[in-house]
Amino acid sequence: MQMQHLMVGYPKYYQTADYALRLSVMADTATMRMKALHFWDKHGISAASEAFGVSCRTLYWWRQLLNKEGPEGLIPHSKAP
C-alpha cells in the first residue's frame, strides 16, 4: 500500500505554509529591532549598537521607520526594484 501526503493535490497549501514561515521570521526580525530600540533608550546608542551588532546609522534608520510607519515599519521589506 502506498502512502501519500494529504495535501498533494493542494498547491495553495504549500504557498500558504511558505508565507506563514516567512511571516514568522519577519516578526522575529521586527521584534529584535524593537528590542534594540528599547535597549537604546535605556542604555544609549553605542551600547545598543555593540549589543545588537548593528551600526549606529542602522539604529537611527530603524527609529525613523518606527516613527514614520509604526511597528509595521520594522518588518523587513523586499529590496528588489
VENSULCOR-V628621 format. One record per residue. N is the residue number from 1. RES is the residue in three letters. PHI is phi as a letter, one per 20 degrees, with the letter a starting at -180 (none if undefined). NEAR is the number of other C-alpha atoms within 8 Angstrom. Layout:
n->N res->RES phi->PHI near->NEAR
n->N res->RES phi->PHI near->NEAR
This chain:
n->1 res->MET phi->none near->2
n->2 res->GLN phi->e near->3
n->3 res->MET phi->d near->4
n->4 res->GLN phi->c near->5
n->5 res->HIS phi->f near->5
n->6 res->LEU phi->f near->5
n->7 res->MET phi->e near->7
n->8 res->VAL phi->f near->7
n->9 res->GLY phi->e near->5
n->10 res->TYR phi->c near->7
n->11 res->PRO phi->f near->8
n->12 res->LYS phi->f near->6
n->13 res->TYR phi->g near->8
n->14 res->TYR phi->f near->8
n->15 res->GLN phi->f near->8
n->16 res->THR phi->f near->8
n->17 res->ALA phi->f near->8
n->18 res->ASP phi->f near->8
n->19 res->TYR phi->f near->8
n->20 res->ALA phi->f near->8
n->21 res->LEU phi->f near->8
n->22 res->ARG phi->f near->8
n->23 res->LEU phi->f near->8
n->24 res->SER phi->f near->8
n->25 res->VAL phi->f near->8
n->26 res->MET phi->f near->10
n->27 res->ALA phi->f near->9
n->28 res->ASP phi->f near->8
n->29 res->THR phi->f near->11
n->30 res->ALA phi->f near->13
n->31 res->THR phi->f near->8
n->32 res->MET phi->f near->8
n->33 res->ARG phi->f near->10
n->34 res->MET phi->f near->10
n->35 res->LYS phi->f near->8
n->36 res->ALA phi->f near->11
n->37 res->LEU phi->f near->12
n->38 res->HIS phi->f near->8
n->39 res->PHE phi->f near->10
n->40 res->TRP phi->g near->12
n->41 res->ASP phi->f near->8
n->42 res->LYS phi->e near->6
n->43 res->HIS phi->d near->8
n->44 res->GLY phi->o near->9
n->45 res->ILE phi->f near->10
n->46 res->SER phi->f near->8
n->47 res->ALA phi->f near->9
n->48 res->ALA phi->f near->13
n->49 res->SER phi->f near->12
n->50 res->GLU phi->f near->9
n->51 res->ALA phi->f near->6
n->52 res->PHE phi->d near->7
n->53 res->GLY phi->m near->6
n->54 res->VAL phi->c near->8
n->55 res->SER phi->f near->8
n->56 res->CYS phi->f near->9
n->57 res->ARG phi->f near->6
n->58 res->THR phi->f near->8
n->59 res->LEU phi->f near->13
n->60 res->TYR phi->f near->8
n->61 res->TRP phi->f near->8
n->62 res->TRP phi->f near->11
n->63 res->ARG phi->f near->9
n->64 res->GLN phi->f near->8
n->65 res->LEU phi->f near->11
n->66 res->LEU phi->f near->12
n->67 res->ASN phi->f near->7
n->68 res->LYS phi->e near->7
n->69 res->GLU phi->d near->8
n->70 res->GLY phi->n near->9
n->71 res->PRO phi->g near->9
n->72 res->GLU phi->f near->8
n->73 res->GLY phi->f near->10
n->74 res->LEU phi->e near->13
n->75 res->ILE phi->f near->10
n->76 res->PRO phi->f near->8
n->77 res->HIS phi->d near->4
n->78 res->SER phi->f near->4
n->79 res->LYS phi->d near->4
n->80 res->ALA phi->f near->3
n->81 res->PRO phi->f near->2
